[in-house]
Amino acid sequence: MKGKMKAAVLYKVKDLRVEEVEIPSISDEEVLVRVRACGICSSDLGRVMVYGTYRFPLIPGHEFSGEIAETGKKVRGFQAGERVAVVPLIPCRSCEFCQLGEYAQCISYDYLGSRSNGGFAEYVRVPARNVISLPENLDFESGAFTEPVSVALHGIRRTEVDSDGSIVIFGAGPIGIIIAQWARILGIKRIFIVDILKQKLEVARGYGFEDCINGAESDPVNIVKQKTGGGADLSIEASGSPKSFVQCVEATRNFGKVIFLGNVSGDVTFSQAQISSILRKQVTIYGTWNSNFSPGPKDDWQPSLYFMNMGLIKVIPLITHRFNIEQAKEAFELMWNKKEFFNKVMFIFD
């Protein structure tokens, strides 16, 4: 397909320009995806406004869905017009970790939106292996959430919690609310959600989560310990706040488990007493990164699409703002300057 398309192109930090660029050409093993919805992740905000992409100029955006506009000559199983979600991580498929199906650990990966052009554009070229068909009744906006829903599932899968157990999630943004929904699906009965913004906690309550704690008004560690008789079985950091990384560990019971998922926004310091507490309580700390789309039981993407399609993972209420791509600078200024409350901000393409 030849012609021009509109895209938000990052030339340097804080220099995001909406302009017309060439529609990308595809190789024999790629597909051209017409983007229909693309979310703005907190990492996109950081890339545009703080630390940049891996090269310039580059089109950011990695949470997107759309429909196939064109297929390469060697592509099988997909056709023009098919509705798809896009996996942004492009593994090399030859390193030791790729051979194990652990694509998130690939040592030579590419990534749409940070290393290669991504979804803040009308069209994106994508390896055919990185597109997944959307269920028939799932809309494009939900499809654009497949990446964060899969990231949340990948994180909570790092460990196990009994259905009679408890979980505390630090951060009530989109990822935190999605994790809470996965926890409910897994049968965890006591789910605590912590944030410092009242609006985000109201969103959580709208999802039916009652144990919502405002960390700006009270001590979430003490509350969780009091209500659980010693601490949560599983604590998940999903906000990126250095303070909540520490609180996450403190709120965990003896022999409990901690998952660090949020992109940390500064250095984290543990005091001598806090380190001693980790040792004495024999807490296990897990790191998690990205998601897995390798075929088989490790795949996070197909379960995410299935549970969204079933209505058990609900993401549309998380969207507070919708912009067209011509409003890209306006969208980022709103988020960066925090002009008003926002949760998920999304670009919609007609």
Secondary structure as UniProt FT lines:
FT   STRAND          4..12
FT   TURN            13..14
FT   STRAND          15..22
FT   TURN            28..29
FT   STRAND          30..40
FT   HELIX           42..46
FT   HELIX           47..51
FT   STRAND          63..71
FT   TURN            73..74
FT   TURN            80..81
FT   STRAND          83..86
FT   STRAND          89..90
FT   HELIX           96..99
FT   TURN            100..101
FT   HELIX           103..105
FT   STRAND          110..112
FT   TURN            113..115
FT   STRAND          123..127
FT   HELIX           128..130
FT   STRAND          131..133
FT   TURN            136..137
FT   HELIX           140..144
FT   HELIX           146..156
FT   TURN            157..158
FT   TURN            163..164
FT   STRAND          166..170
FT   HELIX           174..185
FT   TURN            186..187
FT   STRAND          190..195
FT   HELIX           198..206
FT   TURN            207..208
FT   STRAND          211..214
FT   TURN            215..217
FT   HELIX           220..228
FT   STRAND          232..237
FT   HELIX           242..250
FT   STRAND          252..260
FT   HELIX           272..281
FT   STRAND          284..287
FT   TURN            297..298
FT   HELIX           301..309
FT   TURN            310..311
FT   HELIX           316..318
FT   STRAND          319..323
FT   HELIX           325..327
FT   HELIX           328..337
FT   STRAND          344..348
//
